[in-house]
Amino acid sequence: MFSGSGDRRSKLKWAIGLSPLLVLSIYLAIPPSLGDRPTSTVLNDHDGNLLSASIAADGQWRFPLCDSVPGKLERSILLFEDEYFYSHPGINPISVLRAIHQNVKQQHIVSGASTLTMQLARMLQNRERTLLQKLLEMGIALRMEVWYSKEELLRHYASLAPFGGNVVGIDAASWRYYGRPAHLLSWSESATLAVLPNQPGAIYPGTSMKALRHKRDFLLKKLYQSSEIDSLTYVLSLEEPLPDKPFNIPQQAPHLLTTSRENAEGQTLNTTIHPFWQAKTMEVVERKHKWLKSNGIDNLAVIVVDLQNGKVLSYVGNTPDPTADGYQVDVIQKPRSSGSILKPLLYARSLEKGIILPKTLLPDVPSFFGGYTPKNFNLGYAGMAKANEALSMSLNIPFTHLLQEYTYEAFHQDLQKFGITTLSQPPGHYGLSIILGGAEVKLWDLAQVYFSLYRKLANEDSYQISFLPDAEKIPDVELSEINVWHTFRAMTELTRPGTDHSWQNFSSSQLIAWKTGTSFGFRDAWAIGLNGNILVGVWVGNADGEGRAGLSGASSAGPILTELIRLGDYDNQWLEKLKPFSFPHQTCTASGMLAGPACEHTENMELGPEAERSGLCTYHQHLWMDESLTYTVNHSCYDMQKASQQSVFVLPPKQGYYYQKNHSDYSGRPPVFPGCEQGAEEVLAINYPSANAKIFIPKELQGQSGEVILEGSHQNPNAELFWHLNDQYLGSTHGEHKQSLLLPQGQYLITILDAQGNATSRSFEVVSDPSS
């Protein structure tokens, strides 16, 4: 009985004795947190240099956890704060005993015996300094040492240490006080930073400089005495000045920083931005902005992409001028009206479907598509324009006719496949205007599309363009290489702005495939181009959408593109070197279509197999002519033994009328021999109004009534036309066939005839009465 009682008492004593060890073991087994304080978002360029950074959510310049502590800073911090850091378990017993002795002797706190790990614990706790708090910091320090390596603890200390004001961590401190990264600091500069966390509220650059110098020099002496630096370095370090006014954190890519923060708040992003290209782009943007601002144009954006890998070399989302309205907006990522910048894509897809060949003639005449009436930028008409020239000249009317044949529904789908992400409405919302600025696009998407076109031509994998190192592979564009090649070839013929307009005269000029665009109301000016090495995309305008007279892609965005693209490496043979294998075809020189039996003048053109679907030339005809080769004849009116068959280039009357004005050698269909019959539709056309048109006639500026201007055309430029309105004779016209009439509201029938009796008619309605 007594024996059993003794055993229980013995076990109880053991349990009581082991309890503190058990509690300590459990305590140490709990991993401590190293904090989750908000940090700045930091962008580095591809060389690791700081591009831009944002202040943390709590108003501190606190960069994300550093990857490592530079050697000079590490030795300076440890020698000043915790010389035995790599030896102790988080608490230095010798320092604790020494601190107790000093504090008791002096009757106040002289030393806190804090190790670097304990200081880190205090930073994370951020509580009032008391004896109890000191004991708690010791316990946390022990747990930290159990769970984390010395290197991790040092990195966290260096990243969370206060350096005065709202500067936290060595990375932010190095940029704020010395304007460069921590690994480039000298011994003197490293020593200065090392002593700042000791009293950051009282001693930091710009305040108590005498005390700061004393601490720095004290640490430099310790570095010298411990053989970390030699005597010469020590003497020179003492002479180095202390930092005074803090530097501003670099902001070389502020808009990219804003965009990056949406998905990477508080992180360090190593980007593909090239320091040379970013600096040059910023320089050009700042200079051009001063010129544009004088015309009330506040904003512009530029992106430069490496064609070899899709890496973004420079990213300037807007002007850095804080006095410019809307300067904060990253326009590279904002949808804007496209203007004509999408025309190359319709040209390429129309080649791919066999709707056109590179030089196929497209109508360029006054045209009315329901309620939509496109105009060319120069307000003129060529009658017919070769497709490649219509692209290089950016003619609106030919491309509207081309889109009508291609269909805007199919093109809407194509644009989405190309990578245009801003088409949020169904095709009918845009209609035919989608080719002339009726849709919105982003400069980022445009850069992606034209990069993908280049990669297709180069027969290389396409990637998602990116400002981050890891690029994502994406599918190729749905085009054959030869049609991309013809598209780029046409884009090289675009006239360049300013002093570059005669670029083809200089052998050193670069071969650039490029396109400009201007949106309705002069709100957006675009330019995008490539030279086989880099791609440059430019947008100019006002972020709030306000238009400005004189704003155009050619005059505003084009000069920025050409100035930047000339800075890159280039090979003027790049396009020819990339020319893919294709099939030779005979095409008609005049019409650009596949040569038919009536085509006398032809040229070889290398095309894809889909070219066969475009059909033979329909504009060259074999016509029977009289002996004088003046009239067309037939069996009903002429002895065909005296006739001969001739090849004649004949356009429809309306197109021929305008074509002849620009091509004096064009004579059209020869007149019919007297007494012969010919269909009116072959020689006559009513240019305006369109069939069943509803015409609204506004008042003129002075208040007088406006007039309706009727217009017709004839195959023979010298023909006389006779005009009738509702069976009432109006008179005749020669050369330019127009009638200006003041018409009241009502239904009308216009009829025109020629001397041979050919006639054509058209109904229209005037829906407003200008006399009321």
Protein Blocks (a to p, Z undefined) as FASTA:
>chain_A
ZZmmmmmmmmmmmmmmmmmmmmmmmmmmpccdebjadcddddddfkopafbdcddfkopa
cddddfbdcfklmmmmmmmmommlmmmgoiafklmmmmmmmmmmnopafbgoiafklmmm
mmmnopacdfklmmmmmmmmmmmmmmpcfklmmmmmmmmpceehjbecjklmmmmmnopa
fklpcfklmmmmmmmmmmmmlgcghiakllmmmmmmmmmmmmmmnomacfklmmmmmmpc
cdfbdcddddfblmlmmmmmmmmghiacddfbdfklmmmmmmmmmmmmmmmmmnopabdc
dddddfknopafbdcfbdfbfkbghklpcfklpccdekjmlmmmmmmmmmmnomacfklc
cddddddehjaccddfklpaehiacfklmmmnopaklmmmmmmmnopmlmmmmmmmnopa
klmbcfklnmmmlmnopaccdfklmmmmmmmmmmmmnopacddddfbfbdcddddddddf
klmmmmmmmmmmpccehjllmmmmpmkbccddddddddehilaccddddehlaccddddd
dfklpacehiafklmmmmmmmmmmmmpccdfklmmmmpccdddddddfklopacdfklmb
dcdddddfklmmnopafkbccddddfkomaccdfklpcfklpccdddddddfklmmmmmm
mmmkbgbjadddehiacdfklmgccfbdcehiacdddddfkopacddddddddfblkbcc
dddeehiafbdcehjacddddddedddddddddfkopacddddddfbdfkZZ
